Amino acid sequence: MDRHILQSMVEVRDGTLIREQVGLIVEEPLSIRIEGASYAVVMRTPGEEKEHVAGFCLAEGLVEGPGDIVTIGFCTEAGTNVATVTLTDTRRQQVAELLERKGFVSQTSCGICGKAVVDDIRQVVVPIAVTARFPAARLMALVDDLPRRQSLNRETRGAHAAMILDAREALLSLAEDVGRHNALDKAIGRVMMEGRLSDAALGIVSSRLSYEMVQKAARAGLQVLVGLSRPTALAVDLARSVGITLVCVQSGRLMVFGEASRVFI
């Protein structure tokens, strides 16, 4: 399945019209069905569907690990874009209330105050202990290195990326997608399905840090989440409540929000 396609364009360069083709990232819907019922539709870049769905289910609190999943199926027939998840009997009973809500945990509080959003998400998040520390210079170097790892973005200039590393800064997974949430879901989903969530400590994303991104990081047990722009106030509130350190790297500056002891000079 194509992740990028060539499209014709006209570029104005030095007063001259130049016709050429450029690579554009593909964006398509993915319908996620849980236990035979529609749960969500997300817009994403095709590829890594099983990892994407696994990470999504973890973030939503539908699963705690691969042992809660019986199967993740994805129809490969062109144009279908449907993924189906079957849970174990025990897990299905445990998340019956979530399944009845039929919507994103991160979106169920729309229209009410930020405190309610944090309280809602905290129900599916376990507070994270401080066991890892990272040098500030190394975090900045990893951010600088991220574009080099983004093969899809080199083709399209339209892909977000997320990578997950362990406490020794060894790479566990990297994913790209048109959506920043999807990229993080895919990266986390791969680590989860490989049974390595306990190793995951650091996440780096090519985007801003919203509360949804913090939710996903917290569900994966990440201690530090690094982004390229300042977090929202709600993201910081949530990060502090669950023990995550947020780091923003911009123009040679590094800003730390929340538990600052995880970052040292």
Contacts in CASP RR format, 6 or more apart in sequence:
PFRMAT RR
TARGET T0000
AUTHOR 0000-0000-0000
METHOD contacts of the structure
MODEL  1
MDRHILQSMVEVRDGTLIREQVGLIVEEPLSIRIEGASYAVVMRTPGEEK
EHVAGFCLAEGLVEGPGDIVTIGFCTEAGTNVATVTLTDTRRQQVAELLE
RKGFVSQTSCGICGKAVVDDIRQVVVPIAVTARFPAARLMALVDDLPRRQ
SLNRETRGAHAAMILDAREALLSLAEDVGRHNALDKAIGRVMMEGRLSDA
ALGIVSSRLSYEMVQKAARAGLQVLVGLSRPTALAVDLARSVGITLVCVQ
SGRLMVFGEASRVFI
1 46 0 8 1.000
1 47 0 8 1.000
2 26 0 8 1.000
2 46 0 8 1.000
3 25 0 8 1.000
3 26 0 8 1.000
3 45 0 8 1.000
3 46 0 8 1.000
3 47 0 8 1.000
3 152 0 8 1.000
4 23 0 8 1.000
4 24 0 8 1.000
4 25 0 8 1.000
4 26 0 8 1.000
4 152 0 8 1.000
4 155 0 8 1.000
4 156 0 8 1.000
5 23 0 8 1.000
5 24 0 8 1.000
5 26 0 8 1.000
6 21 0 8 1.000
6 22 0 8 1.000
6 23 0 8 1.000
6 24 0 8 1.000
7 21 0 8 1.000
7 22 0 8 1.000
7 23 0 8 1.000
7 24 0 8 1.000
8 19 0 8 1.000
8 20 0 8 1.000
8 21 0 8 1.000
9 19 0 8 1.000
9 20 0 8 1.000
9 21 0 8 1.000
9 22 0 8 1.000
10 17 0 8 1.000
10 18 0 8 1.000
10 19 0 8 1.000
11 17 0 8 1.000
11 18 0 8 1.000
11 19 0 8 1.000
11 20 0 8 1.000
12 18 0 8 1.000
23 155 0 8 1.000
23 156 0 8 1.000
24 156 0 8 1.000
24 158 0 8 1.000
25 45 0 8 1.000
25 152 0 8 1.000
25 155 0 8 1.000
25 156 0 8 1.000
25 158 0 8 1.000
25 159 0 8 1.000
25 178 0 8 1.000
26 45 0 8 1.000
26 46 0 8 1.000
26 178 0 8 1.000
27 43 0 8 1.000
27 44 0 8 1.000
27 45 0 8 1.000
27 178 0 8 1.000
28 43 0 8 1.000
28 44 0 8 1.000
28 45 0 8 1.000
28 46 0 8 1.000
28 81 0 8 1.000
29 41 0 8 1.000
29 42 0 8 1.000
29 43 0 8 1.000
29 44 0 8 1.000
29 81 0 8 1.000
30 41 0 8 1.000
30 42 0 8 1.000
30 43 0 8 1.000
30 44 0 8 1.000
30 49 0 8 1.000
30 52 0 8 1.000
30 53 0 8 1.000
30 81 0 8 1.000
30 82 0 8 1.000
30 83 0 8 1.000
31 38 0 8 1.000
31 40 0 8 1.000
31 41 0 8 1.000
31 81 0 8 1.000
31 82 0 8 1.000
31 83 0 8 1.000
32 38 0 8 1.000
32 39 0 8 1.000
32 40 0 8 1.000
32 41 0 8 1.000
32 42 0 8 1.000
32 53 0 8 1.000
32 56 0 8 1.000
32 83 0 8 1.000
32 85 0 8 1.000
33 39 0 8 1.000
33 82 0 8 1.000
33 83 0 8 1.000
33 84 0 8 1.000
33 85 0 8 1.000
34 57 0 8 1.000
34 62 0 8 1.000
34 84 0 8 1.000
34 85 0 8 1.000
34 87 0 8 1.000
34 99 0 8 1.000
35 85 0 8 1.000
35 86 0 8 1.000
35 87 0 8 1.000
35 92 0 8 1.000
35 99 0 8 1.000
36 84 0 8 1.000
37 99 0 8 1.000
37 102 0 8 1.000
38 102 0 8 1.000
39 99 0 8 1.000
39 102 0 8 1.000
39 103 0 8 1.000
40 56 0 8 1.000
40 103 0 8 1.000
40 104 0 8 1.000
42 56 0 8 1.000
42 181 0 8 1.000
42 182 0 8 1.000
43 178 0 8 1.000
43 179 0 8 1.000
43 182 0 8 1.000
44 52 0 8 1.000
44 177 0 8 1.000
44 178 0 8 1.000
44 179 0 8 1.000
44 182 0 8 1.000
45 152 0 8 1.000
45 159 0 8 1.000
45 176 0 8 1.000
45 177 0 8 1.000
45 178 0 8 1.000
45 179 0 8 1.000
45 182 0 8 1.000
46 81 0 8 1.000
48 175 0 8 1.000
48 186 0 8 1.000
48 190 0 8 1.000
49 74 0 8 1.000
49 83 0 8 1.000
50 72 0 8 1.000
50 73 0 8 1.000
50 74 0 8 1.000
50 83 0 8 1.000
50 193 0 8 1.000
51 175 0 8 1.000
51 185 0 8 1.000
51 186 0 8 1.000
51 187 0 8 1.000
51 189 0 8 1.000
51 190 0 8 1.000
51 193 0 8 1.000
52 83 0 8 1.000
52 177 0 8 1.000
52 182 0 8 1.000
52 185 0 8 1.000
52 186 0 8 1.000
52 189 0 8 1.000
53 72 0 8 1.000
53 74 0 8 1.000
53 83 0 8 1.000
53 85 0 8 1.000
54 63 0 8 1.000
54 66 0 8 1.000
54 69 0 8 1.000
54 72 0 8 1.000
54 189 0 8 1.000
54 190 0 8 1.000
54 192 0 8 1.000
54 193 0 8 1.000
55 185 0 8 1.000
55 186 0 8 1.000
55 188 0 8 1.000
55 189 0 8 1.000
55 192 0 8 1.000
55 216 0 8 1.000
55 220 0 8 1.000
56 185 0 8 1.000
57 63 0 8 1.000
57 69 0 8 1.000
57 85 0 8 1.000
58 64 0 8 1.000
58 65 0 8 1.000
58 188 0 8 1.000
58 189 0 8 1.000
58 192 0 8 1.000
58 216 0 8 1.000
58 219 0 8 1.000
58 220 0 8 1.000
59 105 0 8 1.000
59 106 0 8 1.000
59 185 0 8 1.000
59 188 0 8 1.000
59 215 0 8 1.000
59 216 0 8 1.000
59 219 0 8 1.000
59 220 0 8 1.000
60 98 0 8 1.000
60 104 0 8 1.000
60 105 0 8 1.000
60 106 0 8 1.000
60 124 0 8 1.000
61 95 0 8 1.000
61 98 0 8 1.000
61 105 0 8 1.000
61 124 0 8 1.000
61 219 0 8 1.000
62 68 0 8 1.000
62 85 0 8 1.000
62 87 0 8 1.000
62 91 0 8 1.000
62 95 0 8 1.000
62 98 0 8 1.000
62 99 0 8 1.000
63 69 0 8 1.000
63 87 0 8 1.000
63 91 0 8 1.000
64 91 0 8 1.000
65 192 0 8 1.000
65 195 0 8 1.000
65 197 0 8 1.000
66 192 0 8 1.000
66 193 0 8 1.000
66 195 0 8 1.000
67 88 0 8 1.000
68 87 0 8 1.000
68 88 0 8 1.000
68 91 0 8 1.000
69 85 0 8 1.000
69 86 0 8 1.000
69 87 0 8 1.000
69 88 0 8 1.000
70 86 0 8 1.000
70 87 0 8 1.000
70 88 0 8 1.000
71 84 0 8 1.000
71 85 0 8 1.000
71 86 0 8 1.000
72 83 0 8 1.000
72 84 0 8 1.000
72 85 0 8 1.000
72 86 0 8 1.000
73 83 0 8 1.000
73 84 0 8 1.000
73 85 0 8 1.000
74 82 0 8 1.000
74 83 0 8 1.000
74 84 0 8 1.000
75 81 0 8 1.000
75 82 0 8 1.000
75 83 0 8 1.000
87 95 0 8 1.000
92 99 0 8 1.000
98 105 0 8 1.000
101 108 0 8 1.000
105 120 0 8 1.000
105 121 0 8 1.000
105 124 0 8 1.000
105 215 0 8 1.000
106 117 0 8 1.000
106 121 0 8 1.000
106 211 0 8 1.000
106 212 0 8 1.000
106 215 0 8 1.000
108 120 0 8 1.000
109 116 0 8 1.000
109 117 0 8 1.000
109 120 0 8 1.000
114 234 0 8 1.000
114 237 0 8 1.000
115 237 0 8 1.000
117 211 0 8 1.000
117 234 0 8 1.000
117 238 0 8 1.000
118 211 0 8 1.000
118 234 0 8 1.000
118 237 0 8 1.000
118 238 0 8 1.000
118 241 0 8 1.000
121 211 0 8 1.000
121 215 0 8 1.000
121 218 0 8 1.000
121 238 0 8 1.000
122 238 0 8 1.000
122 241 0 8 1.000
122 242 0 8 1.000
124 219 0 8 1.000
125 215 0 8 1.000
125 218 0 8 1.000
125 219 0 8 1.000
125 242 0 8 1.000
126 218 0 8 1.000
126 221 0 8 1.000
126 242 0 8 1.000
127 242 0 8 1.000
127 243 0 8 1.000
128 218 0 8 1.000
128 221 0 8 1.000
128 222 0 8 1.000
128 223 0 8 1.000
128 242 0 8 1.000
128 243 0 8 1.000
128 244 0 8 1.000
130 223 0 8 1.000
130 243 0 8 1.000
130 259 0 8 1.000
130 261 0 8 1.000
130 262 0 8 1.000
131 167 0 8 1.000
131 201 0 8 1.000
131 223 0 8 1.000
132 167 0 8 1.000
132 201 0 8 1.000
132 202 0 8 1.000
132 223 0 8 1.000
132 224 0 8 1.000
132 262 0 8 1.000
133 261 0 8 1.000
133 262 0 8 1.000
133 263 0 8 1.000
133 264 0 8 1.000
134 169 0 8 1.000
134 202 0 8 1.000
134 224 0 8 1.000
134 262 0 8 1.000
134 263 0 8 1.000
134 264 0 8 1.000
135 263 0 8 1.000
135 264 0 8 1.000
135 265 0 8 1.000
136 254 0 8 1.000
136 263 0 8 1.000
136 264 0 8 1.000
136 265 0 8 1.000
137 265 0 8 1.000
138 169 0 8 1.000
139 204 0 8 1.000
139 224 0 8 1.000
139 226 0 8 1.000
139 247 0 8 1.000
139 249 0 8 1.000
139 254 0 8 1.000
139 263 0 8 1.000
140 249 0 8 1.000
140 252 0 8 1.000
140 254 0 8 1.000
142 163 0 8 1.000
142 165 0 8 1.000
142 169 0 8 1.000
142 204 0 8 1.000
142 226 0 8 1.000
143 204 0 8 1.000
143 226 0 8 1.000
143 227 0 8 1.000
143 228 0 8 1.000
143 249 0 8 1.000
146 161 0 8 1.000
146 163 0 8 1.000
146 204 0 8 1.000
146 206 0 8 1.000
147 153 0 8 1.000
147 206 0 8 1.000
149 161 0 8 1.000
149 163 0 8 1.000
149 174 0 8 1.000
150 159 0 8 1.000
150 161 0 8 1.000
150 176 0 8 1.000
150 206 0 8 1.000
151 176 0 8 1.000
152 159 0 8 1.000
152 176 0 8 1.000
153 159 0 8 1.000
153 161 0 8 1.000
153 176 0 8 1.000
153 206 0 8 1.000
158 178 0 8 1.000
159 176 0 8 1.000
159 177 0 8 1.000
159 178 0 8 1.000
159 183 0 8 1.000
160 176 0 8 1.000
160 177 0 8 1.000
160 178 0 8 1.000
160 179 0 8 1.000
160 180 0 8 1.000
160 182 0 8 1.000
160 183 0 8 1.000
160 205 0 8 1.000
160 206 0 8 1.000
160 207 0 8 1.000
161 174 0 8 1.000
161 175 0 8 1.000
161 176 0 8 1.000
161 183 0 8 1.000
161 205 0 8 1.000
161 206 0 8 1.000
162 174 0 8 1.000
162 175 0 8 1.000
162 180 0 8 1.000
162 183 0 8 1.000
162 184 0 8 1.000
162 186 0 8 1.000
162 187 0 8 1.000
162 188 0 8 1.000
162 203 0 8 1.000
162 204 0 8 1.000
162 205 0 8 1.000
162 206 0 8 1.000
163 171 0 8 1.000
163 172 0 8 1.000
163 173 0 8 1.000
163 174 0 8 1.000
163 175 0 8 1.000
163 187 0 8 1.000
163 203 0 8 1.000
163 204 0 8 1.000
164 171 0 8 1.000
164 172 0 8 1.000
164 173 0 8 1.000
164 174 0 8 1.000
164 187 0 8 1.000
164 188 0 8 1.000
164 190 0 8 1.000
164 191 0 8 1.000
164 200 0 8 1.000
164 202 0 8 1.000
164 203 0 8 1.000
164 220 0 8 1.000
164 222 0 8 1.000
165 171 0 8 1.000
165 172 0 8 1.000
165 200 0 8 1.000
165 201 0 8 1.000
165 202 0 8 1.000
165 203 0 8 1.000
165 204 0 8 1.000
166 172 0 8 1.000
166 199 0 8 1.000
166 200 0 8 1.000
166 201 0 8 1.000
166 202 0 8 1.000
167 199 0 8 1.000
167 201 0 8 1.000
167 202 0 8 1.000
169 202 0 8 1.000
172 190 0 8 1.000
172 191 0 8 1.000
172 194 0 8 1.000
172 196 0 8 1.000
172 199 0 8 1.000
172 200 0 8 1.000
173 187 0 8 1.000
173 188 0 8 1.000
173 189 0 8 1.000
173 190 0 8 1.000
173 191 0 8 1.000
173 194 0 8 1.000
174 187 0 8 1.000
175 183 0 8 1.000
175 184 0 8 1.000
175 186 0 8 1.000
175 187 0 8 1.000
175 190 0 8 1.000
176 183 0 8 1.000
177 183 0 8 1.000
177 186 0 8 1.000
180 205 0 8 1.000
180 206 0 8 1.000
180 207 0 8 1.000
180 208 0 8 1.000
180 213 0 8 1.000
181 212 0 8 1.000
181 213 0 8 1.000
181 216 0 8 1.000
183 205 0 8 1.000
183 206 0 8 1.000
184 205 0 8 1.000
184 213 0 8 1.000
184 216 0 8 1.000
184 217 0 8 1.000
185 216 0 8 1.000
187 203 0 8 1.000
188 197 0 8 1.000
188 200 0 8 1.000
188 216 0 8 1.000
188 219 0 8 1.000
188 220 0 8 1.000
191 197 0 8 1.000
191 199 0 8 1.000
191 200 0 8 1.000
191 220 0 8 1.000
192 220 0 8 1.000
197 220 0 8 1.000
197 221 0 8 1.000
200 220 0 8 1.000
200 221 0 8 1.000
200 222 0 8 1.000
201 221 0 8 1.000
201 222 0 8 1.000
201 223 0 8 1.000
201 224 0 8 1.000
202 222 0 8 1.000
202 223 0 8 1.000
202 224 0 8 1.000
202 225 0 8 1.000
202 226 0 8 1.000
203 217 0 8 1.000
203 222 0 8 1.000
203 224 0 8 1.000
203 225 0 8 1.000
203 226 0 8 1.000
204 225 0 8 1.000
204 226 0 8 1.000
204 227 0 8 1.000
205 213 0 8 1.000
205 225 0 8 1.000
205 226 0 8 1.000
205 227 0 8 1.000
205 228 0 8 1.000
206 227 0 8 1.000
206 228 0 8 1.000
207 213 0 8 1.000
207 227 0 8 1.000
207 228 0 8 1.000
207 229 0 8 1.000
208 227 0 8 1.000
208 228 0 8 1.000
208 229 0 8 1.000
208 230 0 8 1.000
208 231 0 8 1.000
208 232 0 8 1.000
209 225 0 8 1.000
209 227 0 8 1.000
209 229 0 8 1.000
209 230 0 8 1.000
209 231 0 8 1.000
209 232 0 8 1.000
209 235 0 8 1.000
209 246 0 8 1.000
209 248 0 8 1.000
210 231 0 8 1.000
210 232 0 8 1.000
210 234 0 8 1.000
210 235 0 8 1.000
211 232 0 8 1.000
211 234 0 8 1.000
211 235 0 8 1.000
211 237 0 8 1.000
211 238 0 8 1.000
213 225 0 8 1.000
213 235 0 8 1.000
214 225 0 8 1.000
214 231 0 8 1.000
214 235 0 8 1.000
214 238 0 8 1.000
214 239 0 8 1.000
214 242 0 8 1.000
214 244 0 8 1.000
214 246 0 8 1.000
215 238 0 8 1.000
217 225 0 8 1.000
217 244 0 8 1.000
218 238 0 8 1.000
218 239 0 8 1.000
218 242 0 8 1.000
218 243 0 8 1.000
218 244 0 8 1.000
222 244 0 8 1.000
223 243 0 8 1.000
223 244 0 8 1.000
223 245 0 8 1.000
223 262 0 8 1.000
224 244 0 8 1.000
224 245 0 8 1.000
224 246 0 8 1.000
224 247 0 8 1.000
224 262 0 8 1.000
224 263 0 8 1.000
225 239 0 8 1.000
225 244 0 8 1.000
225 245 0 8 1.000
225 246 0 8 1.000
225 247 0 8 1.000
226 246 0 8 1.000
226 247 0 8 1.000
226 248 0 8 1.000
226 249 0 8 1.000
227 246 0 8 1.000
227 247 0 8 1.000
227 248 0 8 1.000
227 249 0 8 1.000
228 248 0 8 1.000
228 249 0 8 1.000
228 250 0 8 1.000
229 248 0 8 1.000
229 250 0 8 1.000
230 248 0 8 1.000
230 250 0 8 1.000
230 255 0 8 1.000
231 239 0 8 1.000
231 246 0 8 1.000
231 248 0 8 1.000
231 257 0 8 1.000
235 246 0 8 1.000
236 246 0 8 1.000
236 257 0 8 1.000
236 258 0 8 1.000
238 244 0 8 1.000
239 245 0 8 1.000
239 246 0 8 1.000
239 257 0 8 1.000
239 258 0 8 1.000
240 257 0 8 1.000
240 258 0 8 1.000
240 259 0 8 1.000
243 258 0 8 1.000
243 259 0 8 1.000
244 258 0 8 1.000
244 259 0 8 1.000
245 256 0 8 1.000
245 257 0 8 1.000
245 258 0 8 1.000
245 259 0 8 1.000
245 260 0 8 1.000
245 262 0 8 1.000
245 263 0 8 1.000
246 256 0 8 1.000
246 257 0 8 1.000
246 258 0 8 1.000
247 254 0 8 1.000
247 255 0 8 1.000
247 256 0 8 1.000
247 257 0 8 1.000
247 263 0 8 1.000
248 254 0 8 1.000
248 255 0 8 1.000
248 257 0 8 1.000
249 255 0 8 1.000
254 263 0 8 1.000
256 263 0 8 1.000
END
